[in-house]
Amino acid sequence: MSRSRSPLVAATFVAVLIGLALLGLRAGGLLEGLELGVYDWYMRLRPGDPPADQRIVLVTVTERDIPAQGGWPLSDGVLARAIDLIARQEPRAIGLDMYRDVPVPPGTDALNAVLTHDRRVVAVTKFGEGASSGVRPPPVLAGTDQVGFNDILVDPGGVVRRALLFLDDGANVLSSFALQL
């Protein structure tokens, strides 16, 4: 029996052809939908969310809070008072997940003082991409390590599956808001 007709050679040849075909399909992006669907299915199989960490407190602004504080956006003075009250509880970090690139008087000086004097406060910025310049951090925190971005990547189908830790535009490298906290 010749080597070219050996079952082992034939099986190896078929396996190599199938492997190359799968690699070609994957490189062409033709399997991406299937891969993402399987990943989503796998993630749904995981047990429920772990219980919330009691050391983390979220202070939110609800629709009922907005009229009580005089409208939206909240003034710099309201934010300064809120951050000051939170800081009195001696947290390790305070995250300000509200864009504050433009002052909202009254109380701008008080907010600037709180942001510059309390190193635990981390403010959010939007890195931006393409034609979008993003949203700058509060001016008093520009260029400090008290700023983190909150940009996200949206996969096909409008699903967010990944979280960024760092972004780089060639001149600046920023850490994510979550990583900074």
C-alpha positions in Angstrom: 0.0 0.0 0.0 1.4 3.4 -0.9 1.8 6.2 1.5 -0.5 8.6 -0.4 -3.4 6.2 0.1 -2.8 5.6 3.8 -5.8 6.4 6.0 -3.5 8.5 8.3 -2.3 10.7 5.5 -5.9 11.2 4.2 -7.2 12.1 7.7 -4.3 14.5 8.2 -5.0 16.1 4.9 -8.7 16.5 5.6 -7.9 17.9 9.1 -5.5 20.5 7.6 -8.0 21.5 5.0 -10.8 22.0 7.6 -8.4 23.9 9.9 -7.4 26.2 7.1 -11.0 26.8 6.0 -12.0 27.7 9.6 -9.0 30.0 9.9 -9.9 31.7 6.7 -13.6 32.1 7.7 -12.5 33.5 11.1 -9.9 35.9 9.5 -12.7 37.1 7.2 -14.9 37.9 10.2 -17.6 35.4 9.0 -17.7 33.6 12.3 -17.8 36.7 14.5 -21.6 36.6 15.0 -21.5 33.0 16.0 -18.6 33.5 18.4 -20.3 36.5 20.0 -23.6 34.5 20.3 -21.8 31.6 22.0 -20.0 34.0 24.3 -23.3 35.8 25.3 -24.9 32.4 25.9 -22.0 31.3 28.1 -22.2 34.6 30.1 -25.9 34.0 30.7 -25.1 30.5 32.1 -23.1 32.0 35.0 -24.7 32.1 38.4 -26.4 35.4 39.4 -24.6 38.5 40.2 -22.5 38.5 43.4 -24.0 40.5 46.3 -23.2 44.2 46.3 -20.1 45.1 48.3 -21.2 47.0 51.4 -18.1 49.2 51.3 -19.3 50.8 48.1 -22.0 53.5 48.2 -23.6 55.1 45.1 -25.1 58.5 45.5 -27.4 59.1 42.6 -29.5 62.0 41.3 -33.1 60.9 40.6 -35.8 62.7 38.6 -37.4 63.7 42.0 -34.1 65.3 43.1 -33.7 67.6 40.1 -36.7 70.0 40.9 -35.7 70.1 44.6 -32.2 71.2 43.6 -33.3 73.9 41.2 -33.1 72.1 37.9 -30.5 70.4 35.8 -27.6 70.5 35.6 -26.9 70.6 39.3 -25.0 73.8 40.3 -21.4 73.6 41.3 -22.3 74.6 44.8 -24.7 71.7 45.2 -21.9 69.3 44.0 -19.4 70.9 46.3 -21.6 70.4 49.3 -22.4 66.8 48.3 -18.7 66.0 47.9 -17.9 67.7 51.2 -20.6 65.6 53.0 -19.3 62.4 51.4 -15.7 63.3 52.3 -16.6 63.6 56.0 -17.4 59.9 56.0 -13.7 59.3 55.2 -14.0 57.2 52.0 -10.9 55.9 50.2 -12.2 57.4 46.9 -15.0 59.6 45.6 -16.0 59.3 42.0 -17.7 62.3 40.3 -19.4 60.6 37.3 -20.9 63.9 35.9 -19.3 65.9 33.2 -18.1 69.2 34.6 -16.2 70.8 31.7 -18.2 74.0 31.9 -18.8 75.8 35.2 -22.4 75.9 36.5 -22.7 78.8 38.9 -23.3 79.5 41.7 -20.6 77.8 43.7 -17.9 77.3 41.1 -15.1 78.5 43.4 -16.3 76.1 46.2 -16.4 73.1 43.7 -12.9 74.0 42.4 -11.6 74.2 46.0 -13.1 70.8 46.9 -11.7 69.2 43.7 -8.2 70.6 44.1 -7.8 70.0 47.9 -9.3 66.5 48.2 -7.0 64.1 46.2 -9.6 61.3 46.7 -12.0 62.9 44.2 -11.8 61.4 40.7 -13.7 63.2 37.9 -14.9 61.8 34.7 -14.0 62.8 31.1 -14.9 61.5 27.7 -11.8 60.7 25.5 -13.7 61.0 22.2 -12.7 59.7 18.8 -12.6 60.8 15.3 -14.2 64.2 14.8 -15.5 64.2 18.3 -13.2 66.0 20.7 -14.8 64.3 23.7 -15.6 66.1 27.0 -12.8 67.7 28.9 -12.4 67.2 32.7 -13.1 70.0 35.1 -10.5 72.7 34.3 -8.9 72.5 37.8 -8.2 68.8 37.3 -6.8 68.9 33.8 -3.5 67.1 33.6 -3.8 65.5 37.0 -4.2 61.8 38.0 -7.7 62.7 39.4 -9.3 62.2 36.0 -10.6 59.0 34.3 -12.4 58.4 31.0 -15.8 56.6 30.7 -15.7 55.7 27.0 -17.1 52.3 26.1 -16.9 50.0 23.1 -20.2 48.9 21.6 -20.0 45.5 19.7 -22.1 44.6 16.8 -25.7 44.3 17.8 -25.4 47.2 20.3 -24.0 45.1 23.1 -21.3 46.3 25.5 -19.0 43.3 26.3 -15.7 44.9 27.1 -14.4 47.5 29.4 -11.4 49.6 28.5 -8.6 50.2 31.1 -6.4 52.7 29.1 -6.8 54.9 26.0 -4.0 56.5 24.1 -4.3 59.1 21.4 -0.5 59.3 20.6 0.1 62.2 22.9 -1.9 61.3 26.1 -2.6 58.1 27.9 -5.6 58.1 30.2 -6.8 55.5 32.7 -10.4 54.5 32.9 -12.7 56.1 35.6 -13.2 52.7 37.2 -9.5 52.0 37.2 -8.7 55.4 38.8 -11.2 54.7 41.5 
